[in-house]
Amino acid sequence: MASTADFKNGMCIEHNGQLFQIVQFQHVKPGKGAAFVRTKLKNVKTGRVIENTFNAGVKVNTVRVERRPYQFLYKDDMGFNFMHTETFEQVSIEEEFVNNPGLIKEGQVVEINFHAETETPLTLEMPTYVEMLVTYAEPGEKGNTASSTALKRCNIETGAEIMVPLFINEGDVIKISTADGNYNERVKK
């Protein structure tokens, strides 16, 4: 248990039966009335950010969340299988926990947040960008577009299909944002 005086950015609390991480907080002492704490809370499972106000001194349940590095091994009908990089313990994560499942490749290291008391996985955080090999790219021709931001389809080594600029060819290595799955830049060899 902790009170609102113990709030810190990044702290995980239980609120309305769900786990939230404090993104931002502000103690407010109005000239008239009782003090309160205005917060922005991020739902650990869904990622949705809500605003909430707590009365000053209110007790809340804190939750210990541990962040552990895991390496992706393979995908099967049970989900994605990962191995802890230090203890070699294996864990299976359901596909809904993975933000962009088409951007995770064998051997890639990710961070998995676990509820420390129950040892249940909460979220999976991929690196901000991943580098992927283009295995197939449609031929792109200059002059067949009406806008300056011409895109074409390409397949990457995981089998996912993304849109890239016309100058990307088969065999190129590209950097892709894991947040939205969009092309970012071509990696120089």
C-alpha positions as CSV (number, residue, x, y, z in Angstrom):
1,M,0.0,0.0,0.0
2,A,1.1,3.5,-0.8
3,S,-0.4,6.9,-0.5
4,T,-0.6,9.7,-3.1
5,A,2.5,11.2,-1.5
6,D,4.5,8.2,-2.8
7,F,3.5,8.6,-6.4
8,K,6.3,8.5,-8.9
9,N,6.3,8.4,-12.7
10,G,6.5,4.7,-13.9
11,M,5.0,3.4,-10.6
12,C,2.4,0.6,-11.2
13,I,-0.8,0.7,-9.2
14,E,-4.1,-1.2,-9.1
15,H,-7.1,1.0,-9.8
16,N,-10.7,-0.1,-10.5
17,G,-9.5,-3.8,-10.7
18,Q,-7.0,-3.1,-13.4
19,L,-3.2,-2.4,-13.5
20,F,-2.1,1.1,-14.4
21,Q,1.3,2.8,-14.7
22,I,1.6,6.4,-13.6
23,V,2.7,8.4,-16.7
24,Q,2.3,11.9,-15.1
25,F,1.1,13.3,-11.8
26,Q,0.7,16.7,-10.2
27,H,-0.1,17.6,-6.5
28,V,-2.6,20.4,-6.5
29,K,-3.4,22.6,-3.4
30,P,-6.2,24.9,-4.3
31,G,-6.7,28.1,-2.2
32,K,-10.1,26.8,-1.0
33,G,-10.8,23.1,-0.4
34,A,-8.8,19.9,0.0
35,A,-5.6,19.0,-1.8
36,F,-5.7,16.5,-4.6
37,V,-3.5,14.7,-7.1
38,R,-4.2,14.9,-10.8
39,T,-2.7,11.9,-12.7
40,K,-2.4,10.4,-16.2
41,L,-2.6,6.6,-16.0
42,K,-1.7,4.1,-18.7
43,N,-3.4,0.8,-18.7
44,V,-0.7,-1.9,-18.6
45,K,-2.6,-4.4,-20.8
46,T,-4.3,-2.1,-23.3
47,G,-2.0,0.9,-23.4
48,R,-4.9,3.3,-23.1
49,V,-4.1,6.5,-21.2
50,I,-6.8,7.9,-18.9
51,E,-6.9,10.9,-16.6
52,N,-7.9,10.4,-12.9
53,T,-7.9,12.6,-9.8
54,F,-7.2,11.2,-6.4
55,N,-7.8,13.0,-3.1
56,A,-4.6,13.7,-1.3
57,G,-3.5,11.0,1.2
58,V,-5.7,8.2,-0.4
59,K,-4.2,4.8,-0.1
60,V,-3.6,2.7,-3.3
61,N,-2.4,-0.8,-3.9
62,T,1.1,-0.8,-5.6
63,V,2.1,-3.6,-7.9
64,R,5.6,-4.7,-8.5
65,V,6.3,-5.2,-12.2
66,E,9.6,-6.7,-13.4
67,R,11.0,-6.1,-16.8
68,R,13.0,-9.1,-18.2
69,P,14.8,-9.6,-21.5
70,Y,13.6,-12.5,-23.6
71,Q,14.7,-13.9,-27.0
72,F,12.1,-15.0,-29.6
73,L,12.5,-18.7,-30.4
74,Y,9.5,-19.8,-32.6
75,K,5.7,-19.5,-33.1
76,D,3.4,-22.5,-32.7
77,D,-0.4,-23.0,-32.2
78,M,0.1,-22.0,-28.5
79,G,1.5,-18.6,-29.4
80,F,4.9,-17.0,-29.4
81,N,7.7,-18.8,-27.5
82,F,10.5,-16.9,-25.8
83,M,13.5,-17.8,-23.7
84,H,15.0,-15.6,-20.9
85,T,18.4,-14.5,-22.0
86,E,20.0,-15.2,-18.6
87,T,18.1,-18.1,-17.0
88,F,17.1,-19.8,-20.2
89,E,13.5,-20.2,-18.8
90,Q,11.0,-20.5,-21.6
91,V,7.6,-18.8,-21.7
92,S,4.7,-18.8,-24.2
93,I,2.9,-15.6,-25.0
94,E,-0.4,-15.3,-26.8
95,E,-0.4,-13.5,-30.1
96,E,-2.7,-10.7,-28.8
97,F,0.2,-9.5,-26.4
98,V,2.4,-8.9,-29.5
99,N,1.9,-5.4,-30.9
100,N,3.0,-6.2,-34.5
101,P,3.5,-10.0,-34.8
102,G,4.7,-9.7,-38.4
103,L,7.7,-7.8,-37.3
104,I,9.2,-10.3,-34.8
105,K,11.9,-12.6,-36.2
106,E,13.7,-15.6,-34.8
107,G,16.5,-14.6,-32.3
108,Q,15.1,-11.1,-31.7
109,V,15.4,-9.8,-28.1
110,V,12.3,-8.2,-26.5
111,E,11.3,-6.9,-23.1
112,I,8.5,-8.7,-21.3
113,N,6.9,-7.1,-18.2
114,F,5.8,-9.6,-15.5
115,H,3.5,-9.2,-12.5
116,A,6.2,-10.0,-9.8
117,E,3.8,-11.7,-7.3
118,T,1.8,-13.9,-9.8
119,E,4.6,-14.3,-12.4
120,T,2.1,-13.6,-15.2
121,P,3.2,-11.8,-18.3
122,L,1.6,-8.4,-18.7
123,T,3.0,-6.7,-21.8
124,L,5.6,-7.4,-24.5
125,E,7.7,-4.4,-25.6
126,M,9.6,-4.7,-28.9
127,P,12.5,-2.4,-29.9
128,T,11.4,0.9,-31.5
129,Y,12.8,-0.2,-34.9
130,V,13.6,-3.5,-36.4
131,E,15.8,-4.2,-39.4
132,M,14.4,-6.7,-42.0
133,L,15.5,-8.1,-45.3
134,V,13.3,-7.5,-48.3
135,T,12.5,-10.9,-49.8
136,Y,10.2,-9.7,-52.6
137,A,9.5,-6.2,-54.0
138,E,7.2,-5.3,-56.8
139,P,9.0,-3.5,-59.6
140,G,8.5,0.2,-59.3
141,E,8.6,2.5,-62.3
142,K,9.2,6.2,-62.3
143,G,6.5,8.4,-63.8
144,N,3.5,6.1,-63.1
145,T,2.3,8.1,-60.0
146,A,0.3,11.2,-59.4
147,S,1.9,12.1,-56.1
148,S,5.5,12.5,-54.9
149,T,5.1,9.8,-52.2
150,A,4.8,6.7,-54.4
151,L,4.7,3.4,-52.5
152,K,4.8,-0.2,-53.6
153,R,4.2,-3.5,-51.8
154,C,7.1,-5.6,-50.5
155,N,7.5,-8.8,-48.4
156,I,10.0,-9.0,-45.6
157,E,11.8,-12.0,-44.2
158,T,9.1,-12.8,-41.6
159,G,6.5,-13.0,-44.4
160,A,4.7,-9.7,-43.5
161,E,3.8,-7.3,-46.3
162,I,4.5,-3.6,-46.0
163,M,4.5,-0.5,-48.2
164,V,7.8,1.0,-49.2
165,P,9.1,3.7,-51.5
166,L,9.8,2.8,-55.2
167,F,13.6,2.7,-54.8
168,I,13.5,-0.3,-52.4
169,N,14.5,-3.5,-54.2
170,E,14.7,-7.2,-53.3
171,G,17.7,-7.9,-51.1
172,D,17.7,-4.5,-49.4
173,V,17.7,-4.2,-45.6
174,I,15.1,-1.7,-44.3
175,K,14.3,-0.3,-40.9
176,I,10.7,-0.6,-39.8
177,S,8.9,1.1,-36.9
178,T,7.3,-1.5,-34.6
179,A,4.8,1.1,-33.3
180,D,2.9,1.3,-36.6
181,G,4.6,-1.2,-38.9
182,N,5.6,1.5,-41.4
183,Y,8.8,1.8,-43.4
184,N,11.4,4.2,-41.9
185,E,14.6,4.1,-43.9
186,R,16.9,1.9,-45.9
187,V,19.9,0.5,-44.0
188,K,23.2,1.3,-45.5
189,K,25.3,-1.8,-46.2
